[in-house]
Amino acid sequence: MSLSKRLLCALMALALTLSLGSCASLLGEAMERDRETPDTPTQPETPDTPDTPDTPDEPDTPGTPETPGSPAAPESPEDALDQNRQADERGFTVFPEGEYLEERFRTPEPLPEYDYVDHFRSNLVWGGTPVACSTGDVFYYYTEALGSVGAEYLHYYDKATGLSGVLCGKPECTSSGPDCNGYMSTDAKGLSLYDGRLWWLDLTGLQVYSCALDGSDHRRGPTVSLDMVGYNRGRGGVPELYFHRGTMYWANSQDVVVNGEVHERSDVIAVPLDGSEPYIVYQAIDVGYPNVHPYRDKLLLTLWNEGQGGVYLYDINTRKTETVFSGETGFIDSGGRAIIRDEGIYQSITIKLDEGVYTEGLRFLPWEGGEFVPVEFKGDVTDTRERSGLRVKYDFTDRTFNLSVMSVFGESILDASFPDVDVDVEVKQYMIWFLGWDSDCYYFILANSGLDTNDAAYIAISADGKSLTVIDRVKSPEDTGDKPWKN
């Protein structure tokens, strides 16, 4: 071979080597970038692939896995249930024989310091989770009730003195951060009076807190297990939260995705306040929202879904469950919440008469079970709604507040009208929420429903109908960033 040909071959080999080297270098750089950004797939992911990491910006897309490293996506609705428990055919967890409550709680008699009181089951939050409570002398509430920005603060209204404001006795406090005794969290829920203290749950961290009635002595309680409740704010609403005989009960329903189809999972979780292990009371698929009502040494659980329903009585000491009713409901219900009396269970319902035509109804179920019996109202309940064991009707027109209160049976308790109510907030279009009641007052929020402001007033109407008191006024902050609401 001539010299010129040998040089040509050498040059061609050198070019090929450099080309391959460049390709290898580029390939190495691409692999390095992939290692640095593992959550960005190079090809579209198949939604039903169990182990594919989720796209962080779209956590709620149906059919996609929850998070990297999460369990395989369920293949059937039953697979979406907690697999680490034994459950009966109804969905209640099966526990060994025994007694589980502290001895002081093992009684069917009332325990006023430790029993949940159904006076503040508000219509402000889905499920009726309380946003206020009362000792009888002092009414407690918090400004999250208005959808506040940034943080929530405990407020109080002292009936004897007429004073109200943030629940903090520090003279130097500006109520602008966690150092304030009135500070709760950035997403507080379930404000309750229990065992002489105020209790609530920080829904962001699933952390229980409590404080003394004067706002001092803040304490951290148990943490709710995220693995157990599987809570996703985007896929489930605000849970019902009830503090009762040593335990916080959590009830909620949320969407679970099974083979690309959305199903509703219902959960009732017990979180002992002494820090012992939380446990699942009830869990099932596609049975409707679980309405819970603690009553002495029992939990009453009602479920209604697509014409089927169930009423169950759960013994919180033995953890055994009786079926009080199960079958067709034959009505459209108004939440399924129960009104418990010594003689049995009453339930306010909405009966469908025709397409788009409904009427209010009441029915009764004895403790021993059987069939629901219709109950005739003792008065005209038109336009009234059941709230916390009462029937109420109210409106605010031309600065006049009108209120009618009835017993759950339709017996008139109060009719009152208050003209020229000075709420001292910007008036546009008002919305009214009934917060609850005690022996002295009925409590309301009168809020501006305008999109550009959340001005509102808290109102107390005396039980005798003689006085209306604007106990607090809350105005929108000038800057709607992370500032809390202020008086």
C-alpha positions in Angstrom: 0.0 0.0 0.0 1.3 3.4 -0.9 2.2 6.0 1.7 -0.6 8.3 0.6 -3.1 5.5 1.0 -1.8 4.6 4.5 -2.0 8.3 5.6 -5.6 8.4 4.3 -6.6 5.3 6.2 -5.0 6.7 9.4 -6.8 10.0 9.0 -10.1 8.1 8.5 -9.5 6.0 11.6 -8.7 9.1 13.7 -11.9 10.8 12.6 -14.0 7.8 13.5 -12.4 7.6 16.9 -13.1 11.3 17.6 -16.7 10.9 16.4 -17.3 7.9 18.7 -15.7 9.7 21.6 -17.9 12.7 21.1 -21.0 10.5 21.0 -19.9 8.7 24.2 -19.3 12.1 25.8 -22.7 13.4 24.8 -24.3 10.1 26.0 -22.6 10.4 29.3 -23.7 13.9 29.8 -27.3 12.9 29.0 -27.2 10.1 31.5 -25.8 12.4 34.1 -28.7 14.9 33.5 -31.1 12.0 33.9 -29.6 11.1 37.2 -30.0 14.7 38.4 -33.6 14.9 37.3 -35.1 11.5 38.0 -38.8 12.8 38.1 -38.7 14.0 34.5 -39.4 10.9 32.3 -37.9 10.8 28.8 -41.1 9.3 27.4 -44.8 9.7 28.4 -45.6 7.5 31.4 -48.3 4.9 31.2 -50.9 5.9 33.9 -51.5 2.4 35.2 -47.9 1.5 35.7 -47.6 1.0 39.5 -44.0 2.0 40.1 -43.8 5.0 37.8 -43.0 8.2 39.8 -45.7 10.9 39.7 -45.2 14.2 38.0 -44.9 16.7 41.0 -47.0 19.4 39.4 -50.0 17.1 38.9 -50.5 15.1 42.1 -54.3 14.8 41.7 -54.4 13.5 38.1 -56.7 10.4 38.3 -54.9 7.1 37.5 -51.4 8.3 38.4 -49.5 6.8 41.3 -49.3 9.0 44.5 -45.6 9.4 45.1 -42.3 7.7 44.2 -41.9 4.7 46.3 -45.6 4.4 47.1 -47.3 1.0 47.1 -48.6 -0.4 43.8 -51.8 1.1 42.6 -54.9 -0.9 43.7 -56.3 -3.3 41.1 -59.8 -3.5 42.8 -61.7 -1.3 45.2 -61.0 -3.7 48.0 -57.3 -3.3 47.4 -57.6 0.4 48.2 -58.5 -0.5 51.9 -55.9 -0.9 54.6 -54.7 -4.5 54.2 -53.1 -4.6 57.7 -56.4 -5.3 59.5 -59.1 -7.9 59.8 -62.6 -6.5 59.0 -66.1 -7.8 59.1 -68.4 -7.8 56.0 -69.7 -4.3 57.0 -66.2 -2.7 57.1 -65.7 -2.5 60.9 -62.3 -3.6 62.2 -62.4 -6.8 64.2 -60.7 -6.6 67.6 -60.0 -9.3 70.2 -62.5 -9.7 73.1 -61.8 -7.2 75.9 -62.3 -3.8 77.3 -60.3 -1.0 75.9 -61.4 2.3 77.5 -60.0 3.7 80.8 -62.3 2.6 83.6 -63.6 6.2 84.2 -65.0 6.2 80.6 -66.8 2.8 80.8 -70.3 4.0 81.6 -73.5 4.6 79.7 -74.1 7.6 81.9 -73.3 11.2 80.8 -69.8 12.5 81.5 -70.2 16.3 80.9 -66.4 17.0 81.1 -65.6 14.3 78.5 -68.6 13.9 76.3 -69.0 15.5 72.9 -71.9 18.1 72.9 -73.8 18.5 69.7 -74.5 22.2 69.9 -71.8 23.5 67.5 -72.1 21.2 64.5 -71.8 24.1 62.1 -73.1 24.3 58.5 -70.0 26.4 57.8 -67.7 23.4 57.2 -68.6 20.3 55.3 -69.5 17.4 57.6 -70.4 19.7 60.5 -66.9 19.9 62.1 -67.1 22.4 64.9 -65.6 25.9 64.5 -66.8 27.2 67.9 -67.6 26.1 71.4 -68.8 27.5 74.7 -68.3 27.0 78.4 -71.6 28.8 79.1 -69.8 31.9 80.3 -67.4 32.3 77.4 -67.9 31.7 73.7 -64.8 30.6 71.7 -64.3 30.8 68.0 -61.5 31.3 65.5 -61.1 33.4 62.4 -60.5 30.5 60.0 -64.2 30.4 59.9 -64.0 33.2 57.3 -61.4 31.5 55.2 -58.7 33.7 56.6 -55.3 34.2 55.0 -52.1 33.1 56.6 -53.0 31.8 60.1 -55.9 31.2 62.5 -56.3 32.8 65.9 -58.5 31.8 68.9 -61.0 34.5 69.8 -63.3 34.8 72.8 -66.5 36.6 73.9 -67.1 37.0 77.6 -70.8 37.3 78.2 -70.5 38.9 81.6 -68.1 41.7 80.6 -69.0 42.0 76.9 -65.3 41.9 76.1 -64.1 40.0 73.0 -60.9 39.6 71.0 -57.9 37.4 70.4 -57.4 35.0 73.3 -54.1 36.3 74.5 -53.3 38.0 77.8 -49.9 39.3 76.8 -50.0 43.1 76.9 -47.1 43.4 74.4 -48.7 40.9 71.9 -49.6 42.1 68.4 -51.3 38.9 67.4 -49.1 38.5 64.5 -47.4 35.1 64.9 -46.8 31.9 66.8 -45.7 33.8 69.9 -49.3 34.9 70.5 -51.3 32.7 72.9 -54.2 32.9 70.5 -52.2 31.5 67.6 -53.5 28.1 66.4 -52.0 27.1 63.1 -52.2 27.8 59.4 -55.1 25.2 58.9 -56.9 24.6 62.2 -60.1 22.5 62.3 -62.4 21.0 64.9 -62.3 23.6 67.8 -63.7 21.8 70.8 -64.1 22.1 74.6 -62.9 18.9 76.2 -61.7 18.2 79.8 -61.5 21.9 80.7 -59.3 22.8 77.7 -59.6 23.9 74.1 -58.6 21.3 71.5 -58.1 21.4 67.7 -56.3 19.7 64.9 -53.7 21.3 62.6 -54.8 19.8 59.3 -51.6 20.6 57.5 -49.3 18.6 59.9 -52.1 16.4 61.2 -51.1 17.4 64.7 -53.4 17.7 67.7 -53.0 20.7 70.0 -54.7 22.0 73.1 -54.5 25.1 75.4 -56.0 26.4 78.6 -59.2 28.4 78.5 -57.3 31.7 78.9 -55.1 30.8 75.9 -52.0 29.9 77.9 -50.3 26.5 78.3 -50.2 25.3 74.7 -49.6 21.6 74.5 -48.8 19.3 71.6 -51.0 16.2 71.4 -50.9 13.1 69.3 -50.1 13.1 65.5 -52.6 11.5 63.1 -50.9 8.9 61.0 -50.9 10.0 57.4 -50.2 6.4 56.3 -53.4 5.3 58.1 -55.8 8.0 56.9 -54.1 8.5 53.5 -55.3 12.0 53.6 -55.1 14.1 50.5 -56.7 17.6 50.8 -57.3 17.7 47.1 -59.1 14.4 47.1 -61.1 14.6 50.3 -62.9 17.3 52.1 -62.5 18.6 55.7 -62.8 15.6 58.0 -65.3 15.5 60.9 -63.4 15.8 64.2 -64.9 15.0 67.6 -63.2 14.9 71.0 -64.9 12.4 73.2 -63.9 10.2 76.2 -60.2 10.2 75.7 -60.1 10.0 71.9 -60.3 12.3 68.8 -62.5 10.6 66.2 -61.8 11.4 62.5 -64.4 10.7 59.9 -63.9 11.5 56.2 -64.3 10.2 52.7 -62.0 10.8 49.8 -61.4 9.6 46.2 -59.2 6.7 45.4 -58.3 5.7 41.9 -58.6 2.1 40.9 -57.8 1.1 37.3 -58.5 4.6 36.1 -61.9 4.8 37.9 -62.6 7.0 40.9 -64.1 5.3 44.0 -65.0 6.9 47.3 -63.3 5.5 50.4 -64.9 6.2 53.8 -62.7 6.2 56.9 -63.5 6.5 60.7 -60.2 6.7 62.6 -59.7 6.8 66.4 -56.8 8.8 67.7 -56.3 8.3 71.5 -55.3 11.5 73.2 -52.9 9.7 75.6 -50.6 9.1 72.6 -51.3 5.4 72.2 -51.6 3.8 68.8 -54.4 5.1 66.6 -56.7 2.5 65.0 -59.2 2.2 62.2 -62.8 1.9 63.4 -64.4 1.6 60.0 -63.3 1.6 56.4 -65.2 0.8 53.2 -65.6 1.6 49.5 -68.5 3.4 47.8 -70.8 3.5 50.9 -71.3 7.3 51.2 -70.0 9.9 53.6 -69.5 8.5 57.2 -71.5 10.7 59.6 -70.4 10.1 63.2 -72.1 11.1 66.4 -70.3 10.2 69.7 -72.9 9.4 72.4 -71.8 8.4 75.9 -70.0 5.0 75.5 -71.1 4.6 71.9 -70.4 6.0 68.4 -73.4 6.2 66.1 -72.4 5.9 62.4 -74.8 6.6 59.6 -74.1 6.0 55.9 -76.3 6.8 52.9 -75.5 6.2 49.3 -77.6 5.9 46.2 -80.8 4.7 47.9 -79.0 2.4 50.4 -78.2 3.2 54.0 -77.0 1.9 57.3 -77.1 2.9 61.0 -74.5 1.3 63.3 -73.9 1.5 67.0 -70.2 1.1 67.9 -69.3 0.3 71.5 -66.1 2.4 72.1 -65.2 0.2 75.1 -65.5 -3.3 73.6 -65.1 -2.2 70.0 -68.1 -4.3 68.9 -70.8 -3.1 66.5 -74.5 -3.5 66.3 -76.5 -3.0 63.1 -79.5 -0.8 63.9 -80.7 -0.4 60.4 -79.5 -1.6 56.9 -81.5 -1.4 53.7 -83.1 0.9 51.2 -83.6 4.5 52.3 -86.2 5.6 49.8 -85.3 9.3 50.2 -82.7 11.9 49.4 -81.0 12.6 52.7 -79.8 16.0 54.0 -76.5 14.7 55.4 -77.6 11.7 57.3 -76.7 13.2 60.7 -78.6 11.9 63.6 -80.3 13.7 66.5 -79.9 11.4 69.5 -82.5 11.3 72.3 -82.9 8.8 75.2 -85.7 7.1 73.4 -83.8 6.6 70.2 -82.5 8.2 67.0 -84.2 10.9 65.0 -83.2 12.0 61.6 -84.0 15.1 59.6 -84.4 14.1 55.9 -85.2 15.8 52.6 -87.9 13.8 50.7 -88.0 13.9 47.0 -91.6 14.5 45.8 -90.9 15.1 42.1 -88.1 16.1 39.9 -86.6 19.2 41.5 -89.3 19.2 44.2 -88.4 18.3 47.8 -89.9 18.6 51.3 -88.5 18.4 54.8 -89.2 15.3 56.9 -88.4 13.6 60.2 -88.2 10.0 61.1 -87.5 7.9 64.2 -85.6 4.7 64.8 -85.7 3.0 68.3 -82.4 1.9 69.8 -83.4 -1.8 69.4 -83.5 -1.3 65.7 -86.2 -2.2 63.1 -87.7 0.2 60.6 -87.7 4.0 60.6 -91.1 5.5 61.5 -92.2 8.9 60.0 -92.7 11.6 62.6 -95.2 14.5 61.9 -93.9 18.0 62.6 -95.8 20.0 65.2 -95.5 23.3 63.3 -94.7 24.8 59.9 -91.1 24.0 59.1 -91.1 25.6 55.6 -87.6 27.0 54.8 -86.1 25.8 58.1 -83.0 23.6 58.3 -81.9 21.2 61.0 -78.7 22.6 62.7 -77.2 21.1 65.9 -80.5 19.5 67.1 -82.7 22.5 66.3 -84.6 23.8 63.2 -83.6 27.3 62.3 -84.6 29.9 59.7 -82.8 33.3 59.3 -82.2 36.1 56.9 -80.6 39.6 56.8 -82.5 42.1 54.7 -82.2 45.9 54.7 -80.0 45.6 57.8 -82.8 43.7 59.6 -81.8 40.3 61.1 -84.8 37.8 61.3 -84.5 34.6 63.2 -86.9 31.7 63.9 -85.9 28.8 66.1 -87.8 25.5 66.5 -87.3 22.2 68.2 -86.4 19.4 65.9 -90.1 18.4 66.1 -91.2 21.8 64.7 -92.3 23.4 68.0 -91.7 27.1 68.1 -88.9 28.3 70.5 -88.1 31.8 69.3 -89.2 34.3 66.7 -87.3 37.6 66.7 -86.5 40.5 64.4 -83.7 43.1 64.9 -83.8 46.2 62.7 -80.9 48.6 62.0 -78.1 46.1 62.8 -74.8 48.0 62.6 -72.3 45.4 61.6 -69.7 48.1 60.6 -68.4 46.1 57.6 -68.6 46.9 54.0 -72.1 45.9 52.8 -72.5 44.1 49.4 -74.2 40.7 49.5 -74.3 38.8 52.8 -74.1 35.2 53.6 -75.1 33.9 57.0 -73.8 30.8 58.9 -75.2 29.4 62.0 -72.3 28.5 64.3 -74.2 26.9 67.2 -75.9 27.7 70.5 -75.7 27.4 74.2 -78.2 28.0 77.0 -77.9 31.8 76.6 -77.3 32.6 73.0 -77.5 31.6 69.3 -74.3 32.5 67.4 -73.9 33.5 63.7 -71.4 34.8 61.2 -72.7 37.5 58.9 -70.2 37.7 56.1 -69.8 39.7 52.9 -69.9 37.3 50.0 -68.1 39.7 47.6 -65.1 38.2 45.9 -62.9 41.2 46.7 -63.4 41.2 50.5 -64.3 38.9 53.3 -65.5 41.5 55.8 -67.7 39.8 58.4 -69.3 40.2 61.8 -69.9 37.6 64.6 -73.3 38.0 66.2 -74.8 36.6 69.4 -78.6 36.7 69.8 -79.9 36.1 73.3 -82.1 33.0 73.9 -85.0 35.2 75.0 -84.8 37.1 71.7 -84.4 40.5 73.4 -80.9 41.5 72.3 -78.5 41.1 69.3 -74.9 41.8 70.0 -72.2 42.2 67.4 -69.4 40.6 69.4 -66.6 40.9 66.8 -65.9 42.5 63.5 -63.3 41.1 61.1 -62.1 43.0 58.1 -59.9 42.0 55.2 -56.2 42.8 55.6 -54.9 45.5 53.2 -52.4 43.0 51.9 -53.9 39.5 51.2 -50.5 37.9 51.5 -49.6 35.9 54.5 -51.1 38.3 57.1 -53.6 36.9 59.5 -57.1 38.4 60.0 -57.2 41.3 62.5 -60.0 42.9 64.4 
